[in-house]
Amino acid sequence: MTRAPGFTLLEVLVAMALLGLLLVGVGAVLERQARAQYLLEEKLAAAQVSSNLMEQFRLEGASPTPESRSGSMEMAGRAWEWRLHVAKTAEKNGHEVTIRVGPEAAPLFEERMQW
């Protein structure tokens, strides 16, 4: 009996299984990459909100007094919740301004400035 040219059924099944595993791995890497990029874009937008608020606060020109404020700002097609807190520092007439952007339980971005 002569053997016909080509692959056996077993060889084809093994090749298909290896290809399937490879595609699942590539899919998982792509999904992780997409999630990481989304998170990076979120943090970048939150940092921009924080920077805008810090500039706004600085441009108000008044001497900072201990206080807390919160609000919402539109950036990158969505509303961002923010909280601003001014506290006295140990230095004479020193203050620390803290801005947190994102959910209160886990802010995406936090910026501090002393003055």
C-alpha positions as CSV (number, residue, x, y, z in Angstrom):
1,M,0.0,0.0,0.0
2,T,1.4,3.3,-1.0
3,R,0.9,6.4,1.0
4,A,-0.8,9.4,-0.7
5,P,0.9,12.8,-0.5
6,G,-0.4,15.3,2.1
7,F,-1.0,15.5,5.8
8,T,-2.7,13.0,8.0
9,L,-5.8,13.9,9.9
10,L,-3.8,13.9,13.2
11,E,-1.2,16.4,11.8
12,V,-4.0,18.7,10.6
13,L,-5.7,18.6,14.0
14,V,-2.5,19.3,15.9
15,A,-1.7,22.3,13.6
16,M,-5.3,23.7,14.1
17,A,-5.0,23.4,17.8
18,L,-1.6,25.2,17.9
19,L,-3.1,27.9,15.6
20,G,-6.1,28.3,17.9
21,L,-3.8,28.7,21.0
22,L,-1.7,31.3,19.2
23,L,-4.8,33.3,18.2
24,V,-6.2,33.2,21.7
25,G,-2.8,34.5,23.0
26,V,-2.7,37.3,20.4
27,G,-6.3,38.3,21.3
28,A,-5.5,38.5,25.0
29,V,-2.5,40.7,24.3
30,L,-4.5,43.0,22.1
31,E,-7.3,43.3,24.6
32,R,-4.8,44.2,27.4
33,Q,-3.2,46.8,25.2
34,A,-6.6,48.4,24.4
35,R,-7.5,48.5,28.1
36,A,-4.1,50.1,29.0
37,Q,-4.5,52.7,26.2
38,Y,-8.0,53.6,27.5
39,L,-6.7,54.0,31.0
40,L,-3.8,56.1,29.8
41,E,-6.2,58.4,27.9
42,E,-8.4,58.7,31.0
43,K,-5.4,59.7,33.2
44,L,-4.2,62.2,30.6
45,A,-7.7,63.9,30.5
46,A,-7.9,63.9,34.3
47,A,-4.4,65.5,34.5
48,Q,-5.5,68.2,32.1
49,V,-8.6,68.9,34.2
50,S,-6.4,69.1,37.3
51,S,-4.0,71.5,35.5
52,N,-6.8,73.7,34.3
53,L,-8.3,73.9,37.8
54,M,-4.9,74.7,39.4
55,E,-4.3,77.5,36.9
56,Q,-7.8,78.8,37.5
57,F,-7.2,78.8,41.3
58,R,-3.9,80.5,40.9
59,L,-5.3,83.2,38.6
60,E,-8.1,84.0,41.1
61,G,-5.3,86.0,42.8
62,A,-6.7,85.9,46.2
63,S,-4.6,84.7,49.1
64,P,-5.6,81.1,49.6
65,T,-7.6,80.3,52.8
66,P,-8.3,76.8,54.1
67,E,-11.3,75.5,52.2
68,S,-12.7,72.6,50.2
69,R,-14.6,72.8,46.9
70,S,-15.9,70.3,44.5
71,G,-17.5,70.5,41.1
72,S,-17.6,69.1,37.6
73,M,-15.7,70.1,34.4
74,E,-16.2,69.0,30.8
75,M,-13.1,67.6,29.1
76,A,-12.6,65.1,26.3
77,G,-16.3,64.5,25.8
78,R,-17.2,63.7,29.3
79,A,-17.9,65.3,32.7
80,W,-15.1,65.0,35.3
81,E,-15.8,65.3,39.0
82,W,-13.1,67.2,41.0
83,R,-12.4,68.1,44.5
84,L,-10.1,71.0,45.6
85,H,-8.7,71.3,49.2
86,V,-6.6,74.1,50.6
87,A,-4.8,73.5,53.9
88,K,-2.3,75.4,56.0
89,T,1.2,74.1,56.1
90,A,3.8,74.3,58.9
91,E,5.5,77.3,57.1
92,K,4.4,80.8,58.0
93,N,1.5,81.8,55.7
94,G,2.1,78.6,53.7
95,H,-0.7,76.7,52.1
96,E,-1.0,73.4,50.2
97,V,-3.6,73.1,47.4
98,T,-4.6,69.5,46.5
99,I,-6.8,68.7,43.5
100,R,-8.3,65.2,43.0
101,V,-10.0,64.3,39.7
102,G,-12.2,61.2,39.3
103,P,-14.3,59.1,41.6
104,E,-13.9,60.0,45.3
105,A,-13.1,56.5,46.3
106,A,-10.3,56.1,43.8
107,P,-9.3,59.4,42.0
108,L,-7.6,59.0,38.6
109,F,-5.3,61.9,39.2
110,E,-4.0,64.0,42.2
111,E,-2.0,67.2,42.0
112,R,-0.5,69.2,44.9
113,M,1.0,72.6,45.0
114,Q,2.5,74.6,47.9
115,W,2.3,78.3,48.1
